[in-house]
Amino acid sequence: MNRSLSLIICTIGIALLAHSVLSALQHRSYLRLTNKSFEHIPYDIALESIVALLVSSWGIINLAPKLIPIKATHHLSKRSYESIDYRPDFIQFNNRARYLSDLLAEPCRTCR
């Protein structure tokens, strides 16, 4: 599909979504002026929101470039298991070993 057509469709969808938001706000202010309780959004605003969501989603999907497959075997064939398993972000040096070593170094007072 043509990229400019997808951009136009995406823009129309976003404009429809903005219009449905403004319609919902206007309906809410109308209910405040007439002292009516808010029960639900009118069906035409809800339908317009759903159509706007679908149109903008379709435009965005067609606007995005084609995805290329990721071939992990090409990258992983050159590396060893140790280099793959090495994750320095998970190394933790602030642990309980120094506190446990102090406890283990003291003689047991109740053992006498």
N, C-alpha and C positions, 0 to 999 in steps of 0.2 A: 504494500500500500504506500502511497505517496506520503512523504514525511510532512509536507505542508498541510495536507488534508488531515492527518492525524493531529497535528498541532491545532488546527482549527476546531476539530471535534473535541479535543481536550479543553480548549478555552471555552467552548460552548457549555460543556459539562460543568466547569468550575463556575461560570456565570449563572447557570441554572441553580447550582447549589447555593450560591450567594443570594439569589433571588428567593429561594425557599426559606433561607434563614431570615431574610428581611420580612417575608410574609408571616413567618411564625412570630417574629417580634411585634409586627403590626397587629396581629390577631391577639396577642397577649395584652397589648396596650388597649385595644378595643374592649377586651373583657374587663380590664380595670376601670375604664371610663363608665361602662354600663353596670358595674358592680355585680357581675356574674362570676360564678366560680369556674375555675379552670378544670375541665374534665379530661379533654384530650385534644390533640391537634386535629384540625379538620383534615378530612381524607384527601382533599386535593393537594394540600401542602405536603402530606406524607407521601403521596404518589409522586409529586414533583421531586421530592428529596431522593426517592429511590431511583427514579429515572435519571436524575442528575448524577447520582453515584455510579450507576451503570455506564452512562455515556462517558463520564470522565475516566472511569477505569478502563474502558475500551480504548479511549484515546491514548491513555498513558501506556497501556500494553503495546499498542501498535507504534507508539513513538519511540519506545526503547529499542536499542540495537539488538540484533540476534545474539543469543548466548553461544559461547563456544564451550565445548566439553573440556573438563579438566582431566588430564591424564596423569594420575599419580604415579604410575609405574615408571614413567620416564624420570621423574625426580627421585623416587625412592630407590631406583636401581643403583645410583651412584653413592648412596649413603649407607653406613653400617647401622646396625641395630642400636649400638651404644649412643651414636650421635642423634638418632631419632628419639630415644628414650630420655635423653638428657634435657631436663626442663628446669632451668635455674630459677624460674619464678616460684617453684614449689619448695625450694630449699629454705628451711627455717633454722636459724641459728639461735634464736631466743626460745629455748625450751626448758624443761624441768630437770635436766641432767645435773646442773650445778647444785640445785637444791637437794636432789637425791644423793649426790656424792657427799654433801655435808652430813646428811643423816646416816649414811653408811659408814662414814669415817669415824663417827663417835661410837664409843663402846656402849653396849646395851646396859642400861642401869637396872633394869628389872631382871636381867639374866643372872645376877650374882647369887 
